Amino acid sequence: MKQAFLLGRVFLNRNASDVSVMAVHLVLGNSGNTAWPAGTALRIAAGNPLGCEQVAAGEVPVGAVLEVTLKLDLPCDMEANRSAWALECNGEPFGPMIILEVMRT
């Protein structure tokens, strides 16, 4: 992996008393020279998975896009955190890291 993209920053209120649930919809394009294999998944690579270890992607032909939704749980007692996901197949990551930062206010 040679690139990383900051998906965004989420700010949680320190006074919150319930778990926050967030859905993040991603559209990833295959701009490479080969199709992504049928076993491709978007998988947690580092940090807290926030309740979403992986999302199956399947085969994505060259020039096509993959649309996935990460359903994330943000506990009210969670401290600042950084989570990163990556595409992978058979345990081999490829493409960029996709990073989400959780901050406390």
C-alpha positions in Angstrom: 0.0 0.0 0.0 1.4 3.3 -1.0 -1.3 5.8 -0.3 -3.6 6.7 2.6 -6.7 8.9 2.5 -8.4 10.6 5.5 -12.0 9.8 5.1 -12.9 12.3 7.8 -13.0 13.3 11.4 -16.0 12.6 13.7 -16.4 14.6 16.8 -18.1 13.0 19.8 -19.5 15.0 22.7 -17.9 14.1 26.0 -21.3 14.4 27.7 -23.0 11.9 25.5 -24.6 9.0 27.4 -25.5 6.6 24.5 -23.7 4.8 21.8 -23.7 6.7 18.5 -24.3 4.8 15.3 -22.9 6.1 12.0 -23.1 4.8 8.5 -20.3 5.7 6.1 -21.0 5.1 2.4 -17.9 4.7 0.3 -17.6 4.6 -3.5 -14.2 3.2 -4.5 -13.2 3.0 -8.2 -11.0 0.3 -9.7 -8.6 2.4 -11.8 -6.0 -0.4 -12.0 -5.1 -2.8 -14.8 -6.8 -5.9 -13.4 -10.1 -6.8 -11.8 -10.3 -7.0 -8.1 -10.7 -10.7 -7.2 -14.1 -12.3 -6.2 -12.7 -12.7 -2.6 -12.1 -9.0 -2.1 -13.2 -7.3 1.1 -12.8 -4.0 2.8 -11.2 -5.0 6.1 -10.0 -3.2 9.2 -6.2 -2.8 9.0 -5.4 -0.8 12.1 -7.1 0.6 15.1 -10.5 0.1 16.6 -12.9 -1.6 14.1 -15.8 0.3 15.6 -18.0 -2.8 15.2 -17.2 -3.3 11.5 -14.4 -5.8 11.0 -15.0 -6.2 7.2 -17.5 -5.8 4.4 -17.5 -8.2 1.5 -16.8 -6.5 -1.9 -16.6 -9.3 -4.4 -15.1 -8.9 -7.9 -14.8 -5.4 -9.3 -13.9 -5.1 -13.0 -11.4 -2.5 -14.2 -13.2 0.9 -14.6 -16.1 -0.2 -12.3 -16.9 1.1 -8.8 -17.5 -0.6 -5.5 -20.1 0.9 -3.2 -19.9 -0.2 0.4 -21.4 1.1 3.7 -19.6 0.8 7.0 -22.0 0.7 9.9 -19.9 2.0 12.8 -20.6 2.0 16.6 -19.1 4.9 18.5 -19.4 4.2 22.3 -20.0 7.2 24.5 -16.9 6.4 26.6 -14.6 6.1 23.6 -11.5 8.2 23.6 -9.8 9.7 20.6 -9.1 7.0 18.1 -8.0 6.4 14.5 -9.3 3.5 12.5 -8.0 2.4 9.1 -9.5 0.0 6.5 -8.0 -1.4 3.4 -9.1 -3.6 0.5 -7.7 -7.1 0.7 -8.0 -10.5 -0.8 -6.7 -13.7 0.8 -4.9 -11.7 3.5 -3.1 -9.5 1.0 -3.9 -5.8 1.3 -4.0 -3.6 -1.8 -5.0 -0.1 -2.7 -4.9 2.8 -0.3 -5.6 2.9 3.5 -8.9 4.6 4.3 -8.6 6.4 7.7 -11.3 7.7 10.0 -10.4 9.8 13.1 -12.7 10.0 16.1 -12.2 13.0 18.3 -13.7 14.0 21.7 -15.1 17.5 22.2 
